[in-house]
Amino acid sequence: MLSAQQLEAYITQSLACDYIKVLGDDGTHFEAVIVSAAFNGKSMVQQHQLVYAALGDRMRAEIHALSMKTLTPEQWNKSLGQ
């Protein structure tokens, strides 16, 4: 069974993140907030594709559902009111 911390580690091994928080308690369904400069200039679909690429085959084998909010550092700072 996969933990939220393991999922965070899998993502950060392949994608440099300024901030990442993954929640999930059943081992197959997760929610994530991911902030990365790699998302600059990319559409939301392209951002999600980067995350899926970082997870590779785990999306088919270990993870049933991943709901994610992806943000650039600039978008993240604006959402924090900075």
VENTAWO-V319237 format. One line per field, one symbol per residue. ss: DSSP state (@ for helix, = for strand, . for the rest). psi: psi as a letter, one per 30 degrees, with the letter a starting at -180 (. if undefined). burial: I if it has 9 or more other C-alpha atoms within 8 Angstrom, else O. A space follows every 10 residues. Layout:
ss->???
psi->???
burial->???
This chain:
ss->...@@@@@@@ @@@@....== ===.....== =====.@@@. ...@@@@@@@ @@@@@..@@@ @...====== =.@@@@@@@. ..
psi->kkleeeeeee efffjkkekk kkkkggffkl kkkkkkfffk gkleeeeeee eeeefbffee efkekjkkjk kleeeeeeff g.
burial->OIIIOOIIOI IIOOIIIIOI OIOIOOIIII IIIIIIIOIO OOOOOIIIOI IIOIIOOOIO OIIIOIOIOI IIIOOIIOOO OO
